[in-house]
Amino acid sequence: MRILHCIVDDKFIDEEINIFEDIKGKHYMEYIFIAENKNNHFTYIKNKELIRVIPMGESVEYINKGDFDLVILHSLNSIPIDYISKIKNNVKILWKAWGFDLYRYPNEIRPFIRLKRLKPLTKKYWNKNYKKQRIINLKVFIYDLIYNKRIKQSVERIDYFSGCLPIEYKLMKDSVPYFKAKHLPFAYFDRKDPFTDEHIDHYPQLDSYILVGNAAGVPNNHLDILAKLKCNTTAERKILLPLNYGGDGKYIDYVINDAKSYWGDNNIVALRDFMPKTEYFKLLEKCGYAIFGHEQQAALGNIYKMLWQGSKVFLSETSVNFKYFKSIGMIVFSIQSDLTLKSINRSLSMEEKKNNREVILKHSSVKDALNEICNIYTTVEKDKV
């Protein structure tokens, strides 16, 4: 089977290419990056020798002449949306949906899955400081209304769908009437992740740092989380703020200054420069507690890392993340109901830590992730007969 991957320039892609290459077996793999022109410079991707840069205007012809059996779209950003419906009907299409795809696309005003993503303090900041973006969002919304037929045709053309969480398939089915794809889940993962039986009994020695968020994006709702923490921690507590991915400088400065106004310069560890994953994950072992304020699916790599190492994780009880993790038996806590002075000072019991590891191994192990990829091949080959 000939499989084409349409990719984006992101930190996840290198490892995914390595995995698909290592387990491709009899199948042929190809990776393309659709760009304005061939002189594209990658920011995150290092594994460039396997990637072909295809000019946007040539991409549909390239796909249709390639005799591919399956095209995997790694995010809708990997291809212009209206090009999807132009791919030949005998080519199966699998959409690996990222958070942006579902909660901000086709536009911020009316995305595929509509959530109230911003909490009050963060929304107030956004309304005050992103007025130009609000105008842009309105223009894009109007544009999408005009060209809604193209979006509908492209989404209808997609054969298979994989979100980052299984719950997202039902959210799409409930929200988008023209979404007809079959559910064919597969997860991004790193083979160096410790989510295996052989690591089941090793727990790192955690410190009492509190991790707030996973990136600098406004949907982390940093301002609301920090406000809640100020009422439920002492000023001597150490706070780790990963602000080295996404976001903009003005917002990052505002979040750091807001945190330092209560905890002081010495107690705030604000990350602004991108770090290798191994180095970053080692730093996370200082954090016995973690708070993620997203309403949408987000920060899964960080959340799984914190749960596996035995940290206490707080999520918004109205969020996609919280609902999913609760549904599979994970012990996570509500920001709204459980984030108290007592709770943020009581670590998980060993029984609770073991429960979370067992749930991860049941639902998100490395072995399961590899099996999901193999299932893609089996399913597509069966459907094409």
Buried (B, 14 or more C-beta within 10 A) or exposed (E): BBBBBBBBBBBBBBBBBBBBEEEBEEBEBBBBBBBEEEEBEBEEBEBBEBBEBBBEEEBBEBBBEBEBBBBBBBBBBBBBBBBBBBBEEEBBBBBBBBBBBBBBBBBBBEBBBEBEBBBEBBBEBBEEBBEEEEEEBEEBBEEBEEEEEBBBBBBBBBBBBBBBBBBBBEBBBEEBEEBEBEBBBBBBBBEEBBBEEEEBEEBBEBEEBBBBBBBBBBBBBBBBBBBBBBEBBEEEBBBBBBBBBBBEEEBBEBBBEBBBEBBEEEBBBBBBEEBEBEEBBEBBBBBBBBBBBBBBBBBBBBBBBBBBBBBBBBBBBEBBBBBBBBEBEBBBBBBEEBBEEEBBBEBBEEEBBBBBBEBBBEBBBBEBBBEBBEEBBEBBBEBEE
